[in-house]
Amino acid sequence: MTTTGGLPVEVMLAPGSESDIAAFRRLSLDLPPAATPFADRGYLDQHEEALLGDAGLRLIALRRSNSRAPLPAWLTYIARHERKYIETVFSQIAAALGRAVHAVTARGFELKVFLTVLAYTITV
C-alpha cells in the first residue's frame, strides 16, 4: 500500500498462489478515517467493500467491463490514475531488487525484500 505520492506505507509478502483479496484481508489497515484505498480488479469483492465501508473506509476497486455494478466513468478515471502510482512504485522497487535474490533462508529473503523497500522509501 502506498500514498498517492508513491511512498510505501504497508508491505506484505504473500505466496504467488494466494489471491490478492485474500492477502488484502490479512493487512492491518492502519489508515486515517475516511481514507479511500484504490485497488485493481484483483481486489474486487463487494462483501469486503461493505465491511470496509462500515469501518469508515471506501475501497474503490476497478471493475471488469462486464461488471453488474460498474463504477461511474469519472471514478474509473481517477482510480486508474491513482493506480499508476502504485504500479510505478512496485516496478521501481522490483528493479532495485534485481532479477534474482540470493538468500539461503526464507527469513533472509524477507529481510532483503524489506530492506530494499526501506531503502526505496528513504531515497524517495
Residue, then its C-alpha position, 0 to 999 in steps of 0.5 A: m500500500t502506498t500514498t498517492g505520492g508513491l511512498p510505501v506505507e504497508v508491505m506484505l509478502a504473500p505466496g504467488s498462489e494466494s489471491d490478492i483479496a485474500a492477502f488484502r484481508r490479512l493487512s492491518l489497515d492502519l489508515p486515517p478515517a475516511a481514507t479511500p484505498f484504490a485497488d485493481r480488479g484483483y481486489l474486487d469483492q463487494h462483501e469486503e467493500a461493505l465491511l470496509g465501508d462500515a469501518g469508515l473506509r471506501l475501497i474503490a476497486l476497478r471493475r471488469s467491463n462486464s461488471r453488474a455494478p460498474l463504477p461511474a466513468w469519472l471514478t474509473y478515471i481517477a482510480r486508474h490514475e491513482r493506480k499508476y502510482i502504485e504500479t510505478v512504485f512496485s516496478q521501481i522497487a522490483a528493479a532495485l531488487g534485481r532479477a534474482v535474490h540470493a538468500v539461503t533462508a526464507r527469513g533472509f529473503e524477507l529481510k532483503v525484500f524489506l530492506t530494499v523497500l526501506a531503502y526505496t522509501i528513504t531515497v524517495 
